[in-house]
Amino acid sequence: MANPTRLRAAALTTAALMLSALLAGCGDGAEAGDLTTQTLDWKDCPAPSEAEGGGSAPSPLPNGGRWQCATMQAPLDWSKPTGDTIGIALIRAKASGPASKRIGSLVFNFGGPGGSGVSTLPAFGSDYAALRTRYDLVSFDPRGVGRSAPVECETDSQLDTYFQQDATPDDSAERTQLLARTKQFNGACEKNSKKILPHVATTDAARDMDLMRQVLGDDKLHYFGISYGTELGGVYAHLFPKNVGRAVLDAVVDPTQNPEQSALGQARGFQLALDNYAEDCTSKTTQCPVGTTPQDVKNRIAKLLNDLEKRPIPGIAPRQLTQTAATNGIAQSLYSKDFWQYLTEGLEQAYAGDGKILMLLSDSMNGRSENGEYSNITAANIAINCADEKPRYTADYVQQKLPEFRAVSPLFGDYLAWGMLGCTDWPVAGAADHPDVSAPGSAPILVVGNTGDPATPYEGAKKMVDALGKGVAVELTYKGQGHGAYDSKNRCVQRAVNGYLLEGREPKAGTVCF
């Protein structure tokens, strides 16, 4: 969800990490030649790079264990496995339980696409303490991300300008400006990252994971994918079905949708989350400070955004809170029910002329730290999406689609519709309309959908189950709010996921957690 004009499937944990700081074909093995026999040189982890989001080196684990980092060499071009290589940054925490009980490595991808697993896993490692009793917890920066041959586009100051742009043009002049700004950004990506851009597709990352499996010494890939990580996991299962071990997909991307359908689904999902927020706020015994009824809450938000279109308010000096930044901040706050309090506080302040909290929320989504440095999540997000997705939309086409988007979301419809222009003028052709995740012969995959998920709407879980194929997926439903289910701390969800990953116990298909 780093693209300012497109809310994409980002991991809640990646967004929460930033917010806390501020407030092709199938096969059974990756053909990588001698790279499968490489030995990883595990060392204490350095502080995250700017591209990974910055900050301090990960703290020691509570039981005295430590986080270790290494770099795995992978082919730059998987069609030339003995050619040039790139480094894939890895992080691990070794299993805490007896060696005799160890299952292997559990590889995490937290989503984005474009989120750094190396910086995210240690920030939330305690959430997976139960899983660590039998697994080495492992994550990585996918190619194009963080320390793994990062895609580089614009400078920090240019990104400040990029995120201040009007992402919902109202006339031909504003449309021309949006197209020119998108072309400028995409041109910078080509200029600064020409070598890596053709090789950051999800199929490339999936092949990296199979190489990782071999280098880590595992016969099977045990995997926990969140948000976009579910798409990556599905693509891996398609390419290497016989290598799938125990796998969990949480906050599930609908693999059957093209980018337009995905954007429309997200408009509906974020509108539902906003409806739920407004209902929750006004149903409390204490007075809701941002409206008297759910509709009043939404009407006042709409008026705020309209006012900001004409006259931005002070945000974080010297930047102002624009309509685009406010919409982005509101979307960020809907990723978790725990963030709703920040939305209330941010709206209260904005109504009084202070846009700081909404801008902090927007910054957290965009990967901007307090010191003004950006991670490369935006550049990587756009590069991976555009490498994956074949359609290229025009401004005229988006204009025709606006009524349909507005019908499902008066607040987010325009924002997400115009976001479809993100890959216009991209220098690399996209691979397909949607990913292929069919995986006959795969081990069972646990698919977890959340009925209140704004970024990856619940319906996508069933679509993933069907697309993986008969007898592959086991569906679990969580009736809750926010993006994802396991990190909601719901005991029913965690018991089911832990039971499968630790003991191989599949929950009954159709199980519902409340």
Secondary structure as UniProt FT lines:
FT   TURN            4..5
FT   HELIX           12..22
FT   HELIX           33..37
FT   STRAND          43..44
FT   TURN            50..53
FT   TURN            62..63
FT   STRAND          68..75
FT   TURN            78..79
FT   TURN            81..82
FT   STRAND          85..93
FT   HELIX           99..101
FT   STRAND          104..109
FT   TURN            112..114
FT   HELIX           117..123
FT   HELIX           125..128
FT   HELIX           129..132
FT   TURN            133..134
FT   STRAND          135..140
FT   TURN            143..144
FT   TURN            146..147
FT   HELIX           156..164
FT   HELIX           172..193
FT   TURN            194..196
FT   HELIX           197..199
FT   HELIX           202..215
FT   TURN            216..217
FT   STRAND          221..226
FT   HELIX           228..239
FT   HELIX           241..243
FT   STRAND          244..250
FT   TURN            255..256
FT   HELIX           259..283
FT   TURN            289..290
FT   HELIX           294..310
FT   STRAND          313..314
FT   TURN            317..318
FT   STRAND          320..321
FT   HELIX           323..333
FT   TURN            334..335
FT   HELIX           337..339
FT   HELIX           340..351
FT   TURN            352..353
FT   HELIX           356..366
FT   TURN            370..371
FT   HELIX           377..388
FT   HELIX           395..408
FT   TURN            410..412
FT   HELIX           413..418
FT   HELIX           419..423
FT   TURN            424..425
FT   TURN            440..441
FT   STRAND          445..452
FT   HELIX           459..468
FT   TURN            470..472
FT   STRAND          473..481
FT   HELIX           486..488
FT   HELIX           491..503
FT   TURN            509..510
FT   STRAND          511..513
//
